[in-house]
Amino acid sequence: MTGDRSDEPSETDVEGAWFGGHRVGAIRAGIARLIAGQWYFPLAVEELTPDTGRQSRRRLATVVGVCALLGTVLYWWWPGITGSTNVDSEPAVLVVGNGQLSRSEEAVLRRLREEGYSAAWASTVSTWCDVSGVLTEGNPAPTRAVVMHIAPTTEQCDDPAVVASDIRASIGELGVRALVVVGLEEGDRIDPVVEILIDSGLVEVDPSSLIGTPGEVDVRTDCLWWDDCIFEGTNPGYVIARDDDGLTVAGQQRVARLIVATVQ
């Protein structure tokens, strides 16, 4: 006897049920894998976020900024780094002078070294005739610049043209830049040797605008940003660049800064 088979599932129903279950299982497996990936591999998931590009650009900007900073520091100190290995015998800058310039020796040398220049001082000179001998000896022998100042005297050690020619020849052998400092004491600007040297192309360094003329003593001058100012209820304060003995500490610092700025 044949029974009613309407309640039995057809082949289509069985196939659909099987595929439907398979799809559900696949979805569940996919969710499980996604959760597992987020739990065990958070960095891999983070790298796929939209913020990755912005983070990469920030890192690149940071690297570029650090490289620029290192380059600036290297440029700043390069004169000292590339200078002679023996800074006593071959300094970057040699200062040859007496008078008020020698009074500023500490300030000038310190400022030069702060800017990365090795420096030496030849203070055994008394006249312009001694300068070429110091330069010709080559000990020390500067590699970048010579700074010169000689206090004027009433006596001429030799013909000014000959003296100036000898100095220029010595500087030419060294192959360095030459600076002549004037305006430190009475008459130094009109010294015959100085006039010939400046006319021949040597660089003139005149700090008169910063320290006043040699005859201006105990004059209050407005502060500049680097000065150790005196404040007496005034703003922005003042300094005195010259007193009865010559250049004060403030005056020496101003001379030093102008010399170093010209060397650069």
C-alpha positions as CSV (number, residue, x, y, z in Angstrom):
1,M,0.0,0.0,0.0
2,T,1.4,3.3,-1.0
3,G,1.3,6.1,1.7
4,D,1.0,9.9,1.2
5,R,4.6,11.2,0.5
6,S,3.6,14.9,0.5
7,D,5.3,15.4,3.9
8,E,8.7,14.0,2.7
9,P,11.2,16.7,1.6
10,S,12.0,16.8,-2.0
11,E,15.4,16.8,-3.6
12,T,15.2,20.5,-4.1
13,D,14.4,21.2,-0.5
14,V,17.2,19.0,0.7
15,E,19.7,20.7,-1.7
16,G,18.5,24.2,-0.6
17,A,18.8,23.3,3.1
18,W,22.2,21.9,2.5
19,F,23.4,25.0,0.7
20,G,21.7,27.3,3.1
21,G,23.5,25.6,6.0
22,H,26.7,25.8,4.2
23,R,26.3,29.5,3.6
24,V,25.5,30.1,7.3
25,G,28.5,28.0,8.3
26,A,30.7,30.0,5.9
27,I,29.5,33.3,7.3
28,R,30.1,32.2,10.8
29,A,33.6,31.0,9.9
30,G,34.3,34.3,8.2
31,I,33.2,36.3,11.3
32,A,35.4,34.0,13.4
33,R,38.4,34.6,11.3
34,L,37.7,38.4,11.3
35,I,37.5,38.5,15.1
36,A,40.6,36.3,15.4
37,G,42.5,38.6,13.0
38,Q,41.5,41.7,15.0
39,W,42.5,40.0,18.3
40,Y,45.7,38.4,17.3
41,F,46.9,40.7,14.5
42,P,45.8,44.3,15.5
43,L,48.8,45.9,13.7
44,A,47.9,44.2,10.4
45,V,44.3,45.5,10.7
46,E,45.5,49.0,11.7
47,E,47.7,49.2,8.6
48,L,44.6,48.8,6.5
49,T,42.8,51.8,8.0
50,P,42.3,55.1,6.1
51,D,44.7,56.9,8.5
52,T,47.7,55.0,7.3
53,G,48.5,57.6,4.6
54,R,48.3,60.5,7.0
55,Q,50.5,58.7,9.5
56,S,53.1,57.9,6.8
57,R,53.2,61.6,5.7
58,R,53.7,62.6,9.3
59,R,56.6,60.2,9.7
60,L,58.1,61.4,6.5
61,A,57.8,65.0,7.7
62,T,59.5,64.1,11.0
63,V,62.4,62.4,9.2
64,V,62.8,65.4,6.9
65,G,62.7,67.8,9.8
66,V,65.4,65.8,11.7
67,C,67.6,65.7,8.7
68,A,67.2,69.4,8.2
69,L,68.1,70.1,11.8
70,L,71.2,67.9,11.6
71,G,72.2,69.6,8.4
72,T,71.9,73.0,10.0
73,V,74.0,72.0,13.0
74,L,76.7,70.5,10.7
75,Y,76.8,73.7,8.6
76,W,77.0,75.8,11.8
77,W,80.0,73.9,13.1
78,W,81.6,73.0,9.8
79,P,84.4,75.7,10.0
80,G,85.6,74.1,13.2
81,I,85.2,70.5,11.9
82,T,87.0,71.1,8.7
83,G,89.7,73.3,10.3
84,S,93.3,72.1,10.9
85,T,93.8,69.2,13.1
86,N,96.4,71.3,15.0
87,V,94.5,74.5,15.9
88,D,97.5,75.9,17.7
89,S,99.7,76.0,14.6
90,E,97.0,76.3,11.9
91,P,94.0,78.2,13.4
92,A,91.1,79.3,11.2
93,V,91.6,82.9,12.2
94,L,94.8,84.7,13.4
95,V,94.4,88.0,15.2
96,V,97.5,90.3,15.0
97,G,97.1,93.4,17.1
98,N,97.9,95.6,20.1
99,G,96.3,98.6,21.8
100,Q,92.6,98.5,22.3
101,L,92.2,95.4,20.2
102,S,94.5,93.4,22.5
103,R,92.3,94.7,25.4
104,S,89.5,92.8,23.7
105,E,91.4,89.6,23.2
106,E,89.3,87.4,25.4
107,A,86.0,88.6,23.9
108,V,87.2,88.3,20.3
109,L,88.7,84.8,20.8
110,R,85.6,83.6,22.7
111,R,83.2,84.9,20.1
112,L,85.2,83.3,17.2
113,R,85.2,79.9,18.9
114,E,81.5,80.2,19.7
115,E,81.0,80.5,15.9
116,G,83.1,77.4,15.3
117,Y,86.4,79.0,14.3
118,S,89.6,78.0,15.9
119,A,91.6,81.2,16.7
120,A,95.0,82.3,17.8
121,W,96.4,85.7,18.9
122,A,99.8,87.2,18.0
123,S,100.3,90.0,20.5
124,T,104.0,90.4,20.1
125,V,103.7,93.2,17.6
126,S,104.2,96.9,18.3
127,T,104.2,98.5,14.9
128,W,103.0,97.7,11.4
129,C,106.6,96.7,10.5
130,D,106.2,93.6,12.8
131,V,103.1,92.3,11.1
132,S,104.6,90.9,7.9
133,G,107.3,89.0,9.9
134,V,104.6,87.3,12.0
135,L,102.6,86.3,8.9
136,T,105.7,85.2,7.0
137,E,106.9,82.9,9.9
138,G,103.7,80.9,9.4
139,N,103.5,79.9,13.1
140,P,100.6,80.1,13.6
141,A,99.4,80.0,9.9
142,P,95.7,80.9,9.6
143,T,93.6,79.0,7.1
144,R,90.6,81.5,6.8
145,A,91.4,85.0,7.8
146,V,93.8,87.5,9.4
147,V,92.5,90.3,11.6
148,M,94.9,93.2,12.1
149,H,95.0,96.4,14.3
150,I,98.0,98.4,15.3
151,A,97.8,101.4,17.6
152,P,99.2,104.5,15.8
153,T,102.6,105.8,16.8
154,T,104.4,109.0,16.1
155,E,107.4,107.1,14.7
156,Q,107.5,105.5,11.3
157,C,109.5,102.2,11.3
158,D,109.8,102.3,7.5
159,D,108.2,103.8,4.4
160,P,104.4,103.1,4.7
161,A,104.2,101.9,1.1
162,V,106.9,99.3,1.6
163,V,105.4,98.2,4.9
164,A,101.9,97.8,3.3
165,S,103.4,96.0,0.3
166,D,105.2,93.5,2.6
167,I,102.0,92.8,4.5
168,R,100.0,92.3,1.3
169,A,102.6,89.9,0.0
170,S,102.5,87.8,3.2
171,I,98.8,87.7,3.1
172,G,98.9,86.6,-0.5
173,E,101.2,83.7,0.4
174,L,98.7,82.5,3.0
175,G,95.8,82.8,0.7
176,V,93.4,84.1,3.4
177,R,91.0,87.0,3.8
178,A,92.5,90.1,5.6
179,L,90.6,92.5,7.9
180,V,91.9,95.8,9.2
181,V,90.2,97.1,12.3
182,V,89.9,100.8,12.8
183,G,88.0,103.2,15.0
184,L,89.4,101.8,18.2
185,E,91.7,104.7,19.1
186,E,92.6,108.2,18.0
187,G,94.4,108.4,14.7
188,D,94.2,104.7,13.7
189,R,92.0,105.4,10.7
190,I,94.4,107.9,9.2
191,D,97.5,105.9,9.7
192,P,99.4,105.9,6.3
193,V,99.8,102.1,6.3
194,V,96.1,101.5,7.1
195,E,95.0,103.9,4.3
196,I,97.2,102.0,1.8
197,L,96.0,98.6,3.0
198,I,92.3,99.6,2.8
199,D,92.8,101.3,-0.6
200,S,94.4,98.1,-1.9
201,G,91.4,96.1,-1.1
202,L,91.7,94.8,2.4
203,V,88.4,94.7,4.4
204,E,87.9,97.6,6.8
205,V,86.1,96.8,10.1
206,D,84.9,100.0,11.8
207,P,82.8,99.5,14.9
208,S,82.3,103.2,15.5
209,S,78.6,103.0,15.0
210,L,78.4,100.5,17.9
211,I,81.0,101.9,20.3
212,G,81.2,105.6,19.4
213,T,84.4,107.4,18.5
214,P,87.6,107.3,20.7
215,G,86.8,110.7,22.2
216,E,83.3,109.7,23.4
217,V,83.8,108.5,27.0
218,D,81.0,107.3,29.4
219,V,78.3,107.8,26.8
220,R,75.1,105.8,27.4
221,T,74.2,103.8,24.3
222,D,70.9,101.9,23.9
223,C,71.1,98.2,24.5
224,L,71.3,95.7,21.7
225,W,69.9,92.2,22.2
226,W,73.2,90.6,23.2
227,D,74.3,93.3,25.7
228,D,74.5,93.0,29.4
229,C,72.4,96.1,30.0
230,I,72.3,98.5,32.8
231,F,68.8,99.3,34.0
232,E,68.0,102.4,36.0
233,G,64.3,102.6,35.5
234,T,64.7,103.1,31.8
235,N,63.7,100.9,28.9
236,P,65.4,99.2,27.1
237,G,68.4,100.0,29.3
238,Y,71.9,101.1,28.2
239,V,75.6,100.2,28.0
240,I,78.7,102.3,28.2
241,A,81.2,101.2,25.5
242,R,84.1,103.4,26.5
243,D,85.5,104.8,29.7
244,D,88.7,106.6,30.6
245,D,90.7,103.3,30.2
246,G,89.3,102.6,26.7
247,L,86.9,99.9,25.7
248,T,84.7,98.5,28.5
249,V,83.5,94.9,28.6
250,A,80.4,95.9,26.6
251,G,82.5,97.7,24.1
252,Q,84.8,94.7,23.7
253,Q,81.8,92.5,23.1
254,R,80.5,94.7,20.4
255,V,83.9,94.9,18.7
256,A,84.2,91.1,18.8
257,R,80.8,90.6,17.3
258,L,81.5,92.9,14.3
259,I,84.9,91.2,13.7
260,V,83.3,87.7,13.7
261,A,80.4,88.9,11.5
262,T,83.0,90.2,9.0
263,V,85.1,87.0,9.1
264,Q,82.0,85.0,8.2
